[in-house]
Structure formats: C-alpha cells, structure tokens
Amino acid sequence: MKILVTGGAGYIGGTVAGLLASQGHKAVVFDNLSHGRRELIPAGVDFVEGELADRPAIENLFIEARNSGYPFDGVLHFAALIEAGESMQKPEIYFRNNTASTLSLLEAVLTHGPRRLVFSSTAAVYGEPTVVPIPEDAALQPTNAYGESKLLVEHMLRWFHRIHGLRYASLRYFNVAGAPEGPYGITRGEAHEPESHLIPLILDVALGRRSSIRIYGDDYPTPDGTCIRDYIHVSDLADAHLLALRALDSDANDGRLIYNLGNGQGFSVRQVIESARRVTGHPIPAEVHPRRPGDPAVLVAGSQKAIRELGWQPRYTQLDDILRTAWAWHQKRYQL
C-alpha cells in the first residue's frame, strides 16, 4: 500500500509510519513540524512539509501520486493539536487547526481519492462518562474544546460517508505512552515542547530535569482522589491503525467503523507515579495543585469491539511494561 500520513512527524504518526515501512508499505508523511520533529520520521519514509489548511498543497500531493502511476491507497490522519488544558484557554485555535483544517483534507480526498481514511480521534469525545469502561455507543458530550474539535470531525466523517461514500474508521483513544521496541532498539518516544503529558513529565523528574511532578486535583471521586486514565502503548495503537485500514477494504462492514482503543483498565495519577518510581528507582517527589478545567475524573475505554472485530490484541497490558519502554527511550535521549 501507499499511504499518506498526516502529522507523521509526531510521536504517534511517526510510529505508525515506521510500522508501515517495516511491513513493506510506502508511507508519505505530511507535517508542518510545529509540534513534530524530523528525527521522528523513520528512514525510508518520504516527507513533505506543509500546512494541512493549505488545500492546494494537499491536493498537489494526491495529483503527484496519481501522475506517478502510484496513487495513495489510504490516508491516516493524525495532524492535530492535542492539549486539553490549552484548548480551554484558546479554543479558537483548536477548531481552526483540528476541525477546519481537516475539512481541507476531506475535500481533497473527495476530489482525488482514495475514499478510505483512518482518523485519530480521542476518548475526550465522551466527556464525563456515566459508564466505565466506556462503550462506543456512550453519549458524546465533551467537557473541553479539544474533545469538541475532534467530535466535530467525527460528525463530518459521518456525513461524508452517508453522502459521498467515504469509508472511514474513527479510533478513540486517550493516553498513549511508551516507546516502540524493534530489532534496532528503541528509536522514538513521547516528548512535546512544551511538555504537558503525565508520563514524560514524571520521567523528567526521574532524570533530574524537573524538581517534582504536579498532581492536578486530589479530590476527584476516585479511590485515591486523583484522575484515572487508560494508558495504551504506542505500538499497540499503531497495530490497530493498520488493522482498521485493512478492515475498510472488507465488504463485511459498511465502511463506517468506530472503535475505542485502550487497556480496558484505568490507572490513577498516583498509580502512574508509583509505577515510575518502581521502574526508574528514583523517588519522584509530587505536589498537589488545584484541578484543571475540563478534566473528567475517569476515562477508561472499553476495547472489546476492536478486539472482536479487528482481531486486535494489545501486547503491553501492564503499566510497568509501558513505563519501562518510555524510561529506556528517555534515558537514551538524554544519554544518561
């Protein structure tokens, strides 16, 4: 297959592009490098720098691929801003970047094909769930603008499927973590500038790059008072994207696939800190701060549908194993 990977210079997109290349597929990464990094683009993967909002640039990708006699077979769409907290301060940039820019991509897909797309969605579309683990048919009521910006894309996909026959898979996941392991060791991991995700922040404390880890709220209705999240290893997530892409070719479904992807079990902020202490051997001091707006107490994805229909099977089910791979990459990154 020849696949366009938007946002492929990022943590998740780069991992998926690498998996495509390792399986003999041709991946073309399109990224503006605003949050991605060139070093996350795997060897053997073509790279085009550009803005997703630039529809002529996107269309040119499809035209050049078609004229080469080797058109795209599918699109994996990762390009998005992902900070829930920031989205509650600057919602306008999330709707512009995540929602409006995706419309430019969808218009290009309708014009030039292929009409097969896998969308990187989020469990944030559910908001504060009433049932845990969350099923795919749960109410969609985001509590932050980030989740809303992704939900609006899901609405667009549903209408494009109904009216234009676009075949798509929407994959809803929340906290992606860990680093992919391969025959040449660990090559990429999770890091953002500025960093806001829990596990990299915790590991920064273990590395001595921060003095302590902040816990935002310890008065949630959870066993230890801290938020509970479902952590999925990035390699397991990458596997699911390729399985979903292949499933879109099957006549066994109607071409509109929605799956949750997660561990099926939740871990509190304090449990993640304790896991990191075990894995790194460092004390990792913690400080409690007030809650952040828009943070649900519990988000745990029910993934049985993906396991049943896609044949997906997560390999990293233990939090310590996920942290172990993340810690190995962080040590390598800072050469400690």
TIDOVEX-509342 format. One line per field, with one value per residue (C-alpha): x, y, z. Coordinates in pm, 1 decimal, padded with zeros to 6 digits. Layout:
# TIDOVEX-509342
xx <- c(X | ...)
yy <- c(Y | ...)
zz <- c(Z | ...)
//
This chain:
# TIDOVEX-509342
xx <- c(00000.0 | 00092.5 | -00039.3 | -00049.5 | 00025.0 | -00070.2 | 00108.3 | 00359.7 | 00647.8 | 00479.4 | 00502.1 | 00207.5 | 00214.4 | 00588.1 | 00541.7 | 00269.0 | 00475.4 | 00760.2 | 00531.6 | 00408.6 | 00765.9 | 00867.9 | 00586.3 | 00693.5 | 00441.0 | 00514.3 | 00443.6 | 00442.6 | 00444.9 | 00284.4 | 00359.0 | 00420.0 | 00672.3 | 00501.3 | 00496.5 | 00657.0 | 01030.3 | 01222.6 | 01404.8 | 01073.5 | 01025.7 | 01152.1 | 01418.9 | 01277.2 | 00966.4 | 00911.7 | 00847.8 | 00659.9 | 00649.2 | 00327.9 | 00011.9 | -00299.5 | -00508.1 | -00335.9 | -00578.0 | -00379.5 | -00072.9 | -00275.4 | -00434.4 | -00093.2 | 00014.9 | -00270.8 | -00216.8 | 00155.5 | 00091.4 | -00167.7 | 00052.0 | 00338.8 | 00121.0 | 00130.8 | -00171.0 | -00245.3 | -00437.0 | -00544.0 | -00497.7 | -00402.3 | -00491.3 | -00300.5 | -00233.8 | -00394.4 | -00334.5 | -00387.1 | -00365.2 | -00698.6 | -00589.2 | -00472.0 | -00797.8 | -00985.3 | -00773.0 | -00756.0 | -01048.2 | -01033.6 | -00700.1 | -00832.4 | -01138.1 | -00923.6 | -00644.1 | -00827.6 | -01168.8 | -01142.7 | -00808.3 | -00946.3 | -01220.2 | -00949.3 | -00809.3 | -01152.2 | -01231.5 | -00905.0 | -00985.0 | -01328.0 | -01174.6 | -00875.6 | -00931.7 | -00875.6 | -01200.6 | -01050.1 | -00936.2 | -00843.5 | -00896.6 | -00705.3 | -00989.5 | -00996.7 | -01183.6 | -01227.5 | -01536.0 | -01719.1 | -01660.2 | -01760.4 | -01877.9 | -02171.8 | -02047.1 | -01688.9 | -01531.9 | -01680.8 | -01861.3 | -01857.4 | -02229.1 | -02190.6 | -02317.3 | -02081.6 | -02057.8 | -01702.5 | -01600.8 | -01322.2 | -01274.7 | -01015.8 | -01270.4 | -01531.0 | -01294.3 | -01242.6 | -01612.8 | -01694.7 | -01458.7 | -01641.8 | -01968.8 | -01816.8 | -01693.4 | -02037.8 | -02198.7 | -01926.1 | -01979.6 | -02354.3 | -02349.4 | -02019.0 | -01945.4 | -01625.5 | -01511.8 | -01357.7 | -01251.1 | -01256.6 | -01026.7 | -01092.6 | -00805.3 | -00684.4 | -00338.8 | -00079.6 | 00252.8 | 00568.9 | 00826.3 | 00830.0 | 01076.7 | 01230.1 | 01529.1 | 01744.4 | 01627.2 | 01404.4 | 01414.1 | 01142.0 | 00936.8 | 00697.6 | 00815.0 | 00646.3 | 00760.5 | 00642.9 | 00579.7 | 00236.2 | 00177.3 | 00198.2 | 00443.8 | 00713.8 | 00680.5 | 00725.4 | 01030.6 | 01176.0 | 01168.3 | 01349.4 | 01610.6 | 01661.1 | 01523.3 | 01235.0 | 01220.7 | 00876.2 | 00562.8 | 00238.9 | -00085.3 | -00379.3 | -00653.0 | -00666.0 | -01034.9 | -01191.1 | -01445.2 | -01180.0 | -01013.9 | -00709.2 | -00868.2 | -00666.4 | -00783.8 | -00793.7 | -00688.9 | -00644.8 | -00287.3 | -00217.5 | 00126.2 | 00204.4 | 00299.2 | -00035.7 | -00204.5 | -00006.0 | -00112.0 | -00476.9 | -00446.7 | -00321.9 | -00588.0 | -00855.7 | -00716.7 | -00736.9 | -01085.3 | -01207.5 | -01143.8 | -01381.4 | -01737.1 | -01820.4 | -01881.4 | -02048.8 | -01731.6 | -01809.8 | -01604.2 | -01574.8 | -01351.9 | -01222.7 | -00859.9 | -00721.2 | -00602.9 | -00950.2 | -00822.1 | -00754.9 | -00464.4 | -00475.1 | -00216.1 | -00072.9 | -00054.5 | 00139.1 | 00383.0 | 00429.5 | 00490.5 | 00754.1 | 00923.0 | 00946.5 | 01074.6 | 01328.3 | 01437.2 | 01400.7 | 01183.9 | 00995.6 | 00853.5 | 00493.3 | 00299.4 | -00077.5 | -00224.9 | -00586.5 | -00788.0 | -00761.6 | -01087.8 | -01233.6 | -01062.7 | -01309.0 | -01248.6 | -01233.5 | -01168.9 | -01127.1 | -01202.2 | -01386.5 | -01194.2 | -01373.6 | -01528.0 | -01184.7 | -01054.1 | -01356.0 | -01394.8 | -01037.4 | -00857.8 | -00656.3 | -00465.6 | -00264.4 | 00077.7 | 00159.0 | -00109.5 | 00094.2 | 00165.8 | 00520.9 | 00597.5 | 00470.8 | 00679.5 | 00984.3 | 00993.3 | 00931.3 | 01212.2 | 01454.6 | 01390.0 | 01417.1 | 01748.9 | 01876.5 | 01753.2 | 01942.6 | 02233.2 | 02214.0)
yy <- c(00000.0 | 00364.7 | 00567.2 | 00939.5 | 01000.1 | 01349.6 | 01450.8 | 01173.7 | 01367.9 | 01333.3 | 01065.5 | 00850.6 | 00931.7 | 00861.9 | 00526.3 | 00428.1 | 00545.6 | 00330.2 | 00029.2 | 00081.1 | 00095.4 | -00213.6 | -00409.4 | -00308.8 | -00032.4 | 00313.3 | 00594.6 | 00965.9 | 01198.2 | 01543.2 | 01764.2 | 02132.1 | 02044.9 | 02282.1 | 02002.1 | 01719.7 | 01660.5 | 01548.3 | 01282.0 | 01107.7 | 01043.0 | 00688.4 | 00607.4 | 00523.6 | 00736.6 | 01033.8 | 01369.6 | 01674.2 | 01985.0 | 02184.0 | 02309.8 | 02094.3 | 02409.2 | 02466.1 | 02277.3 | 02330.2 | 02177.8 | 01877.0 | 01834.5 | 01852.4 | 01550.9 | 01343.9 | 01472.0 | 01394.8 | 01047.7 | 00975.2 | 01110.6 | 00891.0 | 00586.7 | 00501.3 | 00673.7 | 00667.9 | 00367.1 | 00536.1 | 00823.1 | 00804.8 | 01138.7 | 01230.1 | 01602.1 | 01788.5 | 01989.3 | 01765.6 | 01968.8 | 01963.0 | 02227.4 | 02466.7 | 02413.8 | 02564.8 | 02879.0 | 02906.0 | 02709.8 | 02904.1 | 02754.1 | 02401.9 | 02449.2 | 02611.9 | 02354.3 | 02033.5 | 02084.3 | 02337.1 | 02204.1 | 01851.5 | 01975.7 | 02083.2 | 01729.9 | 01570.3 | 01793.7 | 01686.6 | 01320.5 | 01358.8 | 01520.3 | 01295.5 | 00983.0 | 00741.6 | 00737.0 | 00540.0 | 00721.7 | 00634.3 | 00921.3 | 00968.2 | 01060.7 | 01064.9 | 00933.8 | 01301.9 | 01299.4 | 01121.1 | 01385.8 | 01272.4 | 00913.8 | 00754.8 | 00400.2 | 00274.0 | 00116.4 | 00342.8 | 00168.7 | 00313.2 | 00395.6 | 00608.9 | 00966.8 | 01210.7 | 01518.2 | 01661.7 | 01872.2 | 02055.5 | 02224.0 | 01968.2 | 01686.7 | 01902.1 | 01978.3 | 01605.3 | 01527.3 | 01781.9 | 01592.8 | 01269.3 | 01440.2 | 01549.2 | 01196.9 | 01053.4 | 01289.9 | 01236.4 | 00863.0 | 00897.8 | 01138.8 | 01071.4 | 00711.0 | 00791.6 | 00479.6 | 00570.4 | 00439.9 | 00666.9 | 00541.5 | 00685.4 | 00661.4 | 00866.7 | 00839.2 | 00694.9 | 00611.1 | 00407.3 | 00374.0 | 00124.5 | -00161.5 | -00315.5 | -00508.8 | -00195.0 | -00097.5 | 00190.6 | 00468.4 | 00716.9 | 00811.5 | 01065.2 | 01423.5 | 01756.7 | 02119.0 | 02240.7 | 01913.0 | 01863.0 | 01486.0 | 01299.5 | 01018.0 | 01230.4 | 01485.6 | 01216.4 | 01076.7 | 01427.5 | 01432.2 | 01097.3 | 01241.1 | 01545.5 | 01782.6 | 01883.3 | 01900.8 | 01739.8 | 01624.8 | 01819.5 | 01640.0 | 01847.7 | 01769.3 | 01505.2 | 01543.9 | 01355.7 | 01077.5 | 00806.6 | 00567.4 | 00792.7 | 01123.0 | 01162.2 | 01128.4 | 00782.1 | 00727.4 | 00437.1 | 00406.3 | 00230.8 | 00154.2 | 00337.7 | 00014.2 | -00144.5 | 00167.7 | 00154.3 | -00206.2 | -00106.3 | 00166.6 | -00077.2 | -00332.0 | -00062.4 | 00046.3 | -00308.9 | -00354.4 | -00065.4 | -00287.3 | -00554.6 | -00595.7 | -00736.1 | -00381.7 | -00070.0 | 00138.7 | 00334.5 | 00194.0 | 00336.4 | 00175.5 | 00254.4 | 00160.7 | 00114.8 | -00116.8 | -00172.3 | -00080.3 | 00256.5 | 00388.0 | 00693.0 | 00968.5 | 00841.2 | 00485.7 | 00609.2 | 00791.7 | 00476.7 | 00270.7 | 00520.2 | 00501.8 | 00122.3 | 00131.2 | 00413.9 | 00358.4 | 00732.5 | 00886.5 | 01132.6 | 01395.2 | 01504.0 | 01824.8 | 01865.6 | 02159.7 | 02263.7 | 02082.3 | 02190.7 | 02287.6 | 02025.1 | 01719.5 | 01428.0 | 01213.0 | 00878.8 | 00786.5 | 00416.6 | 00277.6 | -00047.5 | -00205.9 | -00537.7 | -00432.3 | -00369.7 | -00697.1 | -00885.8 | -00722.4 | -00625.3 | -00911.8 | -00653.4 | -00776.3 | -00535.7 | -00671.4 | -00419.7 | -00459.1 | -00384.8 | -00025.7 | -00108.9 | -00254.4 | 00060.6 | 00277.8 | 00055.3 | 00129.1 | 00500.1 | 00514.5 | 00337.4 | 00599.9 | 00894.4 | 00767.5 | 00721.0 | 01066.1 | 01239.0 | 00991.6 | 00901.6)
zz <- c(00000.0 | -00042.7 | 00249.5 | 00325.0 | 00693.6 | 00809.1 | 01127.6 | 01064.4 | 01221.9 | 01560.2 | 01826.5 | 01716.1 | 01345.7 | 01327.3 | 01498.4 | 01253.0 | 00954.8 | 01081.4 | 01113.3 | 00757.7 | 00627.3 | 00826.1 | 00661.1 | 00311.9 | 00253.6 | 00114.8 | 00361.0 | 00275.7 | 00577.0 | 00554.0 | 00855.5 | 00933.7 | 01209.3 | 01452.3 | 01709.0 | 01513.2 | 01469.5 | 01164.5 | 01365.1 | 01433.5 | 01062.2 | 01001.6 | 00746.6 | 00405.7 | 00457.4 | 00225.4 | 00389.2 | 00261.9 | 00481.3 | 00463.5 | 00629.6 | 00640.2 | 00595.5 | 00259.0 | 00036.9 | -00288.8 | -00122.0 | -00007.5 | -00348.8 | -00512.3 | -00307.3 | -00448.3 | -00803.0 | -00797.8 | -00657.7 | -00926.9 | -01206.9 | -01087.9 | -01152.5 | -00782.0 | -00619.4 | -00249.0 | -00118.0 | 00203.6 | 00447.5 | 00814.2 | 00973.3 | 01290.4 | 01240.6 | 01531.9 | 01845.1 | 02147.0 | 02469.3 | 02650.8 | 02901.2 | 02631.6 | 02441.9 | 02735.8 | 02705.1 | 02324.8 | 02181.2 | 01855.8 | 01750.2 | 01815.9 | 01597.7 | 01327.9 | 01335.4 | 01421.8 | 01263.5 | 00980.4 | 00854.2 | 00844.9 | 00614.8 | 00367.5 | 00377.1 | 00332.0 | 00034.3 | -00129.4 | -00060.4 | -00221.2 | -00528.7 | -00578.4 | -00367.9 | -00210.8 | -00016.3 | 00270.5 | 00584.4 | 00942.0 | 01185.5 | 01509.7 | 01743.7 | 02123.4 | 02425.2 | 02515.7 | 02289.1 | 02572.7 | 02837.4 | 03187.0 | 03125.2 | 03304.7 | 03237.6 | 03276.7 | 03075.9 | 02812.1 | 02522.6 | 02170.9 | 02189.5 | 02503.7 | 02495.9 | 02323.2 | 02544.0 | 02557.5 | 02855.4 | 02673.1 | 02336.0 | 02228.3 | 02255.5 | 02081.7 | 01792.3 | 01737.5 | 01772.2 | 01502.0 | 01270.2 | 01352.3 | 01257.0 | 00924.8 | 00856.6 | 00924.1 | 00672.8 | 00413.7 | 00447.8 | 00411.9 | 00116.4 | -00061.4 | 00032.5 | 00222.4 | 00407.2 | 00740.2 | 01078.1 | 01381.9 | 01657.6 | 02001.0 | 02247.3 | 02534.8 | 02693.2 | 02456.9 | 02617.5 | 02589.7 | 02312.7 | 02024.7 | 02054.0 | 01743.6 | 01613.2 | 01637.6 | 01983.3 | 02085.6 | 01828.5 | 01923.7 | 02226.3 | 02369.0 | 02411.8 | 02349.8 | 02353.5 | 02593.0 | 02773.5 | 02931.2 | 02932.2 | 03259.1 | 03187.4 | 03014.2 | 03294.4 | 03558.6 | 03379.7 | 03356.4 | 03738.0 | 03748.4 | 03509.6 | 03732.6 | 03468.5 | 03699.2 | 04076.8 | 04118.6 | 03940.0 | 03976.1 | 04057.3 | 03937.3 | 04186.0 | 04460.1 | 04541.7 | 04249.4 | 04323.1 | 04272.2 | 04523.0 | 04579.0 | 04472.8 | 04151.9 | 03792.1 | 03637.3 | 03277.2 | 03037.9 | 02908.5 | 02579.0 | 02438.6 | 02116.3 | 01936.0 | 02023.0 | 01892.3 | 01568.0 | 01513.0 | 01548.8 | 01284.0 | 01022.5 | 01113.0 | 01079.1 | 00742.4 | 00611.8 | 00754.8 | 00537.7 | 00232.8 | 00360.1 | 00236.2 | 00579.8 | 00709.1 | 00575.3 | 00574.3 | 00890.3 | 01177.9 | 01529.2 | 01790.0 | 02135.4 | 02191.1 | 02538.1 | 02809.2 | 02946.9 | 03291.2 | 03441.4 | 03643.7 | 03869.4 | 03858.6 | 04185.7 | 04047.8 | 03744.3 | 03973.7 | 04183.0 | 03869.1 | 03754.9 | 04096.1 | 04061.6 | 03704.1 | 03744.4 | 04102.5 | 04170.7 | 04447.9 | 04217.3 | 04457.5 | 04390.9 | 04464.7 | 04468.5 | 04274.0 | 04200.8 | 03934.9 | 03572.4 | 03399.6 | 03167.5 | 03321.4 | 03370.3 | 03678.7 | 03495.5 | 03132.2 | 03059.8 | 02714.8 | 02658.3 | 02368.2 | 02325.6 | 01995.1 | 01838.3 | 01978.0 | 01844.0 | 01502.2 | 01410.1 | 01578.6 | 01768.5 | 02072.4 | 02289.9 | 02385.0 | 02658.6 | 02923.3 | 03236.8 | 03331.3 | 03443.6 | 03098.7 | 02927.9 | 03163.3 | 03109.1 | 02735.8 | 02793.8 | 03051.8 | 02815.4 | 02546.5 | 02783.3 | 02916.7 | 02562.8 | 02460.3 | 02738.1 | 02727.2 | 03094.3)
//
